[in-house]
Amino acid sequence: MSEYKNLIESIKGPVYSIITPFDSITENIDYATLENYLNYLYECGARIFYVMAFNSRYPQLSFKEIMDLNQFVIEKLKSIDKTNIVIVADPVVSTTKSSLIFSEHANKYGADLISLIFSERYYNKSQVFDHFEYISKRCSLPILLHEMKFVSGLDGSLINWEVDLLKDVLSIDNLIAI
C-alpha cells in the first residue's frame, strides 16, 4: 500500500464522471464531442476523471468499444496533463479473466486506477476474494472496488457486502479504494 501513497494522497476533491456521448445518427461514440467535454472539464479545473461503468454507458458498448473508449480517455487526458488522474473500468458483466484483460489494457495505456465490479452470482466470500486477488497478482495497476450489492446464486436476492469480506478484500496489496 505504501507504493500507492502518493496516488492515494493526490485523490482529493471532486472526481469527474465521464459521460459517453453518442452520435444520434450512427449511434457510435461521438469522439469529437467527448474530446470537447474532456477539454472543457480540464479547463474548468477538473484533474481527476472516472470512466465509470454505468455513467459512461458500458452496457450499451461492446468489449472493443469499451477498450477504445478507455484508451481514448486515458490518452487524451494524459496528453493534456500527465498528472491528471484517470480511472477506467471493466465491463459491468465480465469474467475474472476478462476483467484482467481490461486491467492490463488500462495499465498499458497509462490509467492510474482500474475500477472493478464483481458481477458474478454470489455463492461465497472466497469466490469474491479470489476474483480480486487473481487480478491483483497478475496486474500491478491499482484497483478501485466498485462495490455493488451481490446477486445471490441461490435465490436471486440482493446481498450486501459483509464487513469481514470488505476487510479481507482490502488486504489485497493493490486494492486501494472502494
Accessible surface in RSA format (square Angstrom, percent):
REM  Atomic radii and reference values for relative SASA: ProtOr
REM  Chains: A
REM  Algorithm: Lee & Richards
REM  Probe-radius: 1.40
REM  Slices: 20
REM RES _ NUM      All-atoms   Total-Side   Main-Chain    Non-polar    All polar
REM                ABS   REL    ABS   REL    ABS   REL    ABS   REL    ABS   REL
RES MET A   1   105.18  54.5  79.33  52.5  25.85  61.5  78.28  66.6  26.90  35.6
RES SER A   2   100.13  84.6  79.27 105.8  20.86  48.1  50.87 108.3  49.27  69.0
RES GLU A   3   141.29  81.1 102.30  77.4  38.99  92.8  43.09  83.4  98.20  80.2
RES TYR A   4    25.08  11.7  23.52  13.4   1.55   4.0  18.50  13.9   6.57   8.1
RES LYS A   5   118.40  57.8 116.79  71.7   1.61   3.8  64.88  58.4  53.51  57.0
RES ASN A   6   122.57  84.5 115.90 112.0   6.67  16.1  32.90  79.2  89.67  86.7
RES LEU A   7    30.66  17.1  24.10  17.2   6.56  16.5  28.13  19.8   2.52   6.8
RES ILE A   8    66.91  38.1  59.30  44.2   7.61  18.3  60.25  43.4   6.66  18.1
RES GLU A   9    81.27  46.7  74.52  56.4   6.75  16.1  33.32  64.5  47.94  39.1
RES SER A  10    58.09  49.1  36.82  49.1  21.26  49.0  43.76  93.2  14.33  20.1
RES ILE A  11    52.17  29.7  34.58  25.8  17.59  42.4  34.58  24.9  17.59  47.7
RES LYS A  12   151.47  73.9 131.69  80.8  19.78  47.1  93.61  84.3  57.86  61.6
RES GLY A  13    57.74  71.2   0.00   N/A  57.74  71.2  31.14  85.5  26.60  59.6
RES PRO A  14    90.15  65.7  75.49  68.8  14.66  53.3  86.84  71.7   3.31  20.6
RES VAL A  15    62.33  41.0  34.44  31.2  27.89  67.2  34.44  29.9  27.89  75.6
RES TYR A  16    72.33  33.8  70.13  39.9   2.21   5.7  44.58  33.5  27.75  34.2
RES SER A  17    26.67  22.5  18.41  24.6   8.26  19.0  18.54  39.5   8.13  11.4
RES ILE A  18     0.00   0.0   0.00   0.0   0.00   0.0   0.00   0.0   0.00   0.0
RES ILE A  19    90.37  51.4  88.54  66.0   1.83   4.4  88.54  63.8   1.83   5.0
RES THR A  20     5.18   3.7   0.00   0.0   5.18  12.3   0.00   0.0   5.18   7.8
RES PRO A  21    27.87  20.3  19.09  17.4   8.78  31.9  27.87  23.0   0.00   0.0
RES PHE A  22    66.63  33.3  41.65  25.8  24.98  65.0  41.65  25.3  24.98  71.5
RES ASP A  23    50.68  35.5  47.47  47.3   3.21   7.6   8.31  19.6  42.37  42.3
RES SER A  24   109.14  92.2  73.29  97.8  35.85  82.6  55.26 117.7  53.89  75.5
RES ILE A  25   157.62  89.7 131.56  98.0  26.06  62.8 135.57  97.6  22.05  59.8
RES THR A  26    80.55  57.3  55.52  56.3  25.02  59.6  60.52  81.3  20.02  30.3
RES GLU A  27   134.46  77.2 120.26  91.0  14.20  33.8  34.25  66.3 100.20  81.8
RES ASN A  28    82.67  57.0  82.04  79.3   0.64   1.5  20.16  48.5  62.51  60.4
RES ILE A  29    16.17   9.2   3.91   2.9  12.26  29.6   3.91   2.8  12.26  33.3
RES ASP A  30    35.24  24.7  31.79  31.6   3.46   8.2   4.29  10.1  30.96  30.9
RES TYR A  31    72.96  34.1  68.68  39.1   4.28  11.1  66.30  49.8   6.66   8.2
RES ALA A  32    70.15  64.5  59.87  92.4  10.27  23.4  65.33  92.0   4.82  12.8
RES THR A  33    63.46  45.1  62.70  63.6   0.76   1.8  42.50  57.1  20.97  31.7
RES LEU A  34     0.00   0.0   0.00   0.0   0.00   0.0   0.00   0.0   0.00   0.0
RES GLU A  35    64.35  36.9  64.35  48.7   0.00   0.0   6.36  12.3  57.99  47.3
RES ASN A  36    99.25  68.4  93.88  90.7   5.37  12.9  25.48  61.3  73.77  71.3
RES TYR A  37    62.37  29.1  57.04  32.5   5.33  13.9  49.99  37.6  12.38  15.3
RES LEU A  38     0.00   0.0   0.00   0.0   0.00   0.0   0.00   0.0   0.00   0.0
RES ASN A  39    41.32  28.5  40.36  39.0   0.95   2.3  12.16  29.3  29.16  28.2
RES TYR A  40   135.79  63.4 134.01  76.2   1.78   4.6  92.67  69.6  43.13  53.2
RES LEU A  41    16.50   9.2  16.23  11.6   0.26   0.7  16.23  11.4   0.26   0.7
RES TYR A  42    45.86  21.4  45.05  25.6   0.81   2.1  27.08  20.3  18.78  23.2
RES GLU A  43   140.17  80.5 102.05  77.2  38.12  90.8  43.38  83.9  96.79  79.0
RES CYS A  44    83.41  63.1  45.88  51.2  37.53  88.2  29.95  75.9  53.46  57.6
RES GLY A  45    45.17  55.7   0.00   N/A  45.17  55.7  25.44  69.8  19.73  44.2
RES ALA A  46     1.12   1.0   0.58   0.9   0.54   1.2   0.58   0.8   0.54   1.4
RES ARG A  47    97.04  40.7  93.63  47.7   3.41   8.1  45.80  62.6  51.23  31.1
RES ILE A  48     7.90   4.5   7.73   5.8   0.17   0.4   7.73   5.6   0.17   0.5
RES PHE A  49     0.00   0.0   0.00   0.0   0.00   0.0   0.00   0.0   0.00   0.0
RES TYR A  50    18.42   8.6  18.42  10.5   0.00   0.0  16.52  12.4   1.90   2.3
RES VAL A  51     0.00   0.0   0.00   0.0   0.00   0.0   0.00   0.0   0.00   0.0
RES MET A  52    44.96  23.3  44.96  29.8   0.00   0.0  29.53  25.1  15.42  20.4
RES ALA A  53     0.07   0.1   0.07   0.1   0.00   0.0   0.07   0.1   0.00   0.0
RES PHE A  54    82.03  41.0  73.54  45.6   8.49  22.1  74.24  45.0   7.79  22.3
RES ASN A  55    61.80  42.6  53.30  51.5   8.50  20.5   8.57  20.6  53.23  51.4
RES SER A  56     0.00   0.0   0.00   0.0   0.00   0.0   0.00   0.0   0.00   0.0
RES ARG A  57   103.01  43.3 102.69  52.3   0.32   0.8  18.66  25.5  84.35  51.1
RES TYR A  58     3.01   1.4   0.48   0.3   2.53   6.6   0.66   0.5   2.35   2.9
RES PRO A  59    79.35  57.8  39.16  35.7  40.20 146.1  50.07  41.3  29.28 182.0
RES GLN A  60   103.52  57.9  70.59  51.6  32.93  78.4  41.06  87.4  62.46  47.4
RES LEU A  61    18.47  10.3   2.65   1.9  15.82  39.8   4.75   3.3  13.72  36.9
RES SER A  62    57.83  48.9  44.09  58.8  13.73  31.6  50.79 108.1   7.04   9.9
RES PHE A  63    93.84  46.9  90.11  55.8   3.72   9.7  90.13  54.6   3.71  10.6
RES LYS A  64   141.08  68.8 134.90  82.8   6.17  14.7 111.79 100.6  29.28  31.2
RES GLU A  65    59.62  34.2  59.04  44.7   0.58   1.4  23.52  45.5  36.10  29.5
RES ILE A  66     1.94   1.1   1.94   1.4   0.00   0.0   1.94   1.4   0.00   0.0
RES MET A  67    38.76  20.1  38.76  25.7   0.00   0.0  14.90  12.7  23.85  31.6
RES ASP A  68    53.05  37.2  48.18  48.0   4.87  11.5  15.13  35.6  37.92  37.8
RES LEU A  69     0.00   0.0   0.00   0.0   0.00   0.0   0.00   0.0   0.00   0.0
RES ASN A  70     0.47   0.3   0.47   0.5   0.00   0.0   0.00   0.0   0.47   0.5
RES GLN A  71    47.05  26.3  47.05  34.4   0.00   0.0   5.51  11.7  41.54  31.5
RES PHE A  72    53.02  26.5  48.12  29.8   4.90  12.7  51.80  31.4   1.21   3.5
RES VAL A  73     0.00   0.0   0.00   0.0   0.00   0.0   0.00   0.0   0.00   0.0
RES ILE A  74     0.03   0.0   0.03   0.0   0.00   0.0   0.03   0.0   0.00   0.0
RES GLU A  75    81.32  46.7  74.12  56.1   7.20  17.1  34.48  66.7  46.84  38.2
RES LYS A  76    39.25  19.1  34.30  21.0   4.95  11.8  15.38  13.8  23.87  25.4
RES LEU A  77     0.00   0.0   0.00   0.0   0.00   0.0   0.00   0.0   0.00   0.0
RES LYS A  78    46.54  22.7  38.71  23.7   7.84  18.7  30.16  27.1  16.38  17.4
RES SER A  79    89.21  75.4  48.62  64.9  40.60  93.5  49.57 105.6  39.64  55.5
RES ILE A  80    50.49  28.7  19.35  14.4  31.14  75.1  26.21  18.9  24.28  65.9
RES ASP A  81    34.68  24.3  27.92  27.8   6.77  16.0  11.16  26.3  23.53  23.5
RES LYS A  82   167.79  81.9 153.20  94.0  14.59  34.7  96.52  86.9  71.28  75.9
RES THR A  83    99.09  70.5  78.31  79.4  20.78  49.5  71.63  96.2  27.46  41.5
RES ASN A  84     0.59   0.4   0.00   0.0   0.59   1.4   0.14   0.3   0.45   0.4
RES ILE A  85    12.74   7.3  12.74   9.5   0.00   0.0  12.74   9.2   0.00   0.0
RES VAL A  86     0.00   0.0   0.00   0.0   0.00   0.0   0.00   0.0   0.00   0.0
RES ILE A  87     2.63   1.5   2.63   2.0   0.00   0.0   2.63   1.9   0.00   0.0
RES VAL A  88     0.00   0.0   0.00   0.0   0.00   0.0   0.00   0.0   0.00   0.0
RES ALA A  89     0.21   0.2   0.21   0.3   0.00   0.0   0.21   0.3   0.00   0.0
RES ASP A  90     0.04   0.0   0.04   0.0   0.00   0.0   0.00   0.0   0.04   0.0
RES PRO A  91     5.23   3.8   4.69   4.3   0.53   1.9   4.69   3.9   0.53   3.3
RES VAL A  92    24.94  16.4  23.14  20.9   1.80   4.3  23.14  20.1   1.80   4.9
RES VAL A  93   106.11  69.8  96.43  87.3   9.67  23.3  96.43  83.8   9.67  26.2
RES SER A  94    11.05   9.3   1.23   1.6   9.82  22.6   6.93  14.8   4.12   5.8
RES THR A  95    77.05  54.8  75.77  76.8   1.28   3.0  72.55  97.5   4.50   6.8
RES THR A  96    36.16  25.7  32.92  33.4   3.24   7.7  18.43  24.8  17.72  26.8
RES LYS A  97   139.71  68.2 138.72  85.1   0.99   2.4  81.96  73.8  57.75  61.5
RES SER A  98    21.33  18.0  20.73  27.7   0.59   1.4   1.38   2.9  19.95  27.9
RES SER A  99     0.34   0.3   0.34   0.5   0.00   0.0   0.00   0.0   0.34   0.5
RES LEU A 100    18.10  10.1  18.10  12.9   0.00   0.0  18.10  12.7   0.00   0.0
RES ILE A 101    92.57  52.7  91.49  68.2   1.08   2.6  91.49  65.9   1.08   2.9
RES PHE A 102     2.24   1.1   1.92   1.2   0.33   0.8   1.92   1.2   0.33   0.9
RES SER A 103     0.27   0.2   0.27   0.4   0.00   0.0   0.27   0.6   0.00   0.0
RES GLU A 104    79.37  45.6  73.61  55.7   5.76  13.7  29.80  57.6  49.57  40.5
RES HIS A 105    30.87  16.9  26.38  18.3   4.49  11.5  23.47  24.2   7.40   8.6
RES ALA A 106     0.06   0.1   0.06   0.1   0.00   0.0   0.06   0.1   0.00   0.0
RES ASN A 107    62.73  43.3  50.30  48.6  12.43  29.9   1.23   3.0  61.50  59.4
RES LYS A 108   155.27  75.7 117.31  72.0  37.96  90.4  81.65  73.5  73.62  78.4
RES TYR A 109    58.28  27.2  43.27  24.6  15.01  39.1  24.03  18.1  34.25  42.2
RES GLY A 110    33.45  41.2   0.00   N/A  33.45  41.2  28.80  79.0   4.65  10.4
RES ALA A 111     8.38   7.7   0.00   0.0   8.38  19.1   0.00   0.0   8.38  22.2
RES ASP A 112    31.92  22.4  26.43  26.3   5.50  13.0   4.56  10.7  27.36  27.3
RES LEU A 113     0.17   0.1   0.17   0.1   0.00   0.0   0.17   0.1   0.00   0.0
RES ILE A 114     0.35   0.2   0.35   0.3   0.00   0.0   0.35   0.3   0.00   0.0
RES SER A 115     0.02   0.0   0.02   0.0   0.00   0.0   0.00   0.0   0.02   0.0
RES LEU A 116     0.00   0.0   0.00   0.0   0.00   0.0   0.00   0.0   0.00   0.0
RES ILE A 117     6.61   3.8   3.39   2.5   3.22   7.8   3.39   2.4   3.22   8.7
RES PHE A 118    13.90   7.0   3.27   2.0  10.63  27.7   3.29   2.0  10.61  30.4
RES SER A 119    40.08  33.9   7.64  10.2  32.44  74.7  13.61  29.0  26.47  37.1
RES GLU A 120    76.65  44.0  70.97  53.7   5.68  13.5  22.71  43.9  53.94  44.0
RES ARG A 121   122.21  51.3 119.34  60.8   2.87   6.8  34.56  47.2  87.65  53.1
RES TYR A 122    24.02  11.2  22.06  12.6   1.96   5.1  15.83  11.9   8.19  10.1
RES TYR A 123   120.93  56.5  95.26  54.2  25.67  66.8  67.12  50.4  53.81  66.3
RES ASN A 124    71.16  49.1  67.48  65.2   3.68   8.9  30.77  74.0  40.40  39.0
RES LYS A 125    73.51  35.9  70.22  43.1   3.29   7.8  44.29  39.9  29.21  31.1
RES SER A 126    67.49  57.0  60.20  80.3   7.28  16.8  43.68  93.0  23.81  33.4
RES GLN A 127    50.65  28.3  39.70  29.0  10.95  26.1  31.64  67.4  19.00  14.4
RES VAL A 128     0.00   0.0   0.00   0.0   0.00   0.0   0.00   0.0   0.00   0.0
RES PHE A 129    48.84  24.4  48.84  30.2   0.00   0.0  48.84  29.6   0.00   0.0
RES ASP A 130    77.43  54.2  73.62  73.3   3.81   9.0  27.29  64.2  50.14  50.0
RES HIS A 131     8.60   4.7   5.26   3.7   3.33   8.5   8.08   8.3   0.52   0.6
RES PHE A 132     0.00   0.0   0.00   0.0   0.00   0.0   0.00   0.0   0.00   0.0
RES GLU A 133    50.02  28.7  50.02  37.8   0.00   0.0   4.24   8.2  45.78  37.4
RES TYR A 134    59.24  27.7  55.12  31.4   4.12  10.7  43.28  32.5  15.95  19.7
RES ILE A 135     0.89   0.5   0.89   0.7   0.00   0.0   0.89   0.6   0.00   0.0
RES SER A 136    17.41  14.7   6.53   8.7  10.88  25.1   0.23   0.5  17.18  24.1
RES LYS A 137   151.28  73.8 112.63  69.1  38.64  92.0  72.48  65.2  78.79  83.9
RES ARG A 138   122.48  51.4  94.55  48.2  27.93  66.5  34.79  47.5  87.69  53.1
RES CYS A 139     8.53   6.5   1.66   1.8   6.87  16.2   5.84  14.8   2.69   2.9
RES SER A 140    79.50  67.2  65.62  87.6  13.88  32.0  48.10 102.4  31.40  44.0
RES LEU A 141     6.69   3.7   4.21   3.0   2.47   6.2   5.69   4.0   1.00   2.7
RES PRO A 142    12.43   9.1  12.43  11.3   0.00   0.0  12.43  10.3   0.00   0.0
RES ILE A 143     0.62   0.4   0.62   0.5   0.00   0.0   0.62   0.4   0.00   0.0
RES LEU A 144    24.04  13.4  24.04  17.2   0.00   0.0  24.04  16.9   0.00   0.0
RES LEU A 145     0.94   0.5   0.19   0.1   0.74   1.9   0.19   0.1   0.74   2.0
RES HIS A 146    32.01  17.5  27.31  19.0   4.70  12.0  14.59  15.0  17.42  20.3
RES GLU A 147    73.80  42.4  49.40  37.4  24.39  58.1  11.82  22.9  61.98  50.6
RES MET A 148    75.59  39.1  64.58  42.7  11.02  26.2  71.28  60.6   4.32   5.7
RES LYS A 149   115.68  56.4  97.29  59.7  18.39  43.8  50.76  45.7  64.92  69.1
RES PHE A 150     4.82   2.4   2.64   1.6   2.18   5.7   4.82   2.9   0.00   0.0
RES VAL A 151    54.06  35.6  52.48  47.5   1.58   3.8  52.48  45.6   1.58   4.3
RES SER A 152     6.73   5.7   6.36   8.5   0.37   0.9   0.95   2.0   5.77   8.1
RES GLY A 153    22.73  28.0   0.00   N/A  22.73  28.0   1.29   3.5  21.44  48.0
RES LEU A 154   154.70  86.2 119.20  85.3  35.50  89.3 122.59  86.1  32.11  86.4
RES ASP A 155   110.54  77.4  71.29  71.0  39.25  92.8  43.58 102.6  66.95  66.8
RES GLY A 156    37.91  46.7   0.00   N/A  37.91  46.7  16.13  44.3  21.78  48.8
RES SER A 157    53.85  45.5  42.85  57.2  11.00  25.3  43.57  92.8  10.28  14.4
RES LEU A 158   116.99  65.2  89.69  64.2  27.30  68.6  89.69  63.0  27.30  73.5
RES ILE A 159    52.93  30.1  49.45  36.8   3.48   8.4  52.93  38.1   0.00   0.0
RES ASN A 160    95.32  65.7  86.49  83.6   8.83  21.3  25.96  62.5  69.36  67.0
RES TRP A 161    20.94   8.4   3.31   1.6  17.63  41.4   3.38   1.8  17.57  28.5
RES GLU A 162    81.14  46.6  74.65  56.5   6.49  15.5  34.63  67.0  46.51  38.0
RES VAL A 163   101.74  66.9  97.65  88.4   4.09   9.9  97.65  84.8   4.09  11.1
RES ASP A 164    64.78  45.4  62.54  62.2   2.23   5.3  37.49  88.2  27.29  27.2
RES LEU A 165     1.41   0.8   1.41   1.0   0.00   0.0   1.41   1.0   0.00   0.0
RES LEU A 166    34.85  19.4  34.85  24.9   0.00   0.0  34.85  24.5   0.00   0.0
RES LYS A 167   140.00  68.3 130.42  80.0   9.59  22.8  78.81  70.9  61.19  65.2
RES ASP A 168    70.69  49.5  68.13  67.8   2.56   6.1  10.59  24.9  60.11  59.9
RES VAL A 169     0.06   0.0   0.06   0.1   0.00   0.0   0.06   0.1   0.00   0.0
RES LEU A 170    68.84  38.3  60.13  43.0   8.72  21.9  60.58  42.5   8.26  22.2
RES SER A 171    79.30  67.0  48.58  64.8  30.72  70.8  47.60 101.4  31.70  44.4
RES ILE A 172    11.03   6.3   4.66   3.5   6.37  15.3  10.40   7.5   0.63   1.7
RES ASP A 173   109.17  76.5 102.18 101.7   6.99  16.5  28.25  66.5  80.92  80.7
RES ASN A 174     5.09   3.5   5.09   4.9   0.00   0.0   4.34  10.4   0.75   0.7
RES LEU A 175     0.00   0.0   0.00   0.0   0.00   0.0   0.00   0.0   0.00   0.0
RES ILE A 176    20.46  11.6   0.80   0.6  19.66  47.4   1.84   1.3  18.62  50.5
RES ALA A 177    29.00  26.7  22.67  35.0   6.33  14.4  29.00  40.8   0.00   0.0
RES ILE A 178    91.04  51.8  39.41  29.4  51.63 124.4  47.80  34.4  43.24 117.3
END  Absolute sums over single chains surface
CHAIN  1 A     9221.0       7547.5       1673.6       5186.0       4035.0
END  Absolute sums over all chains
TOTAL          9221.0       7547.5       1673.6       5186.0       4035.0
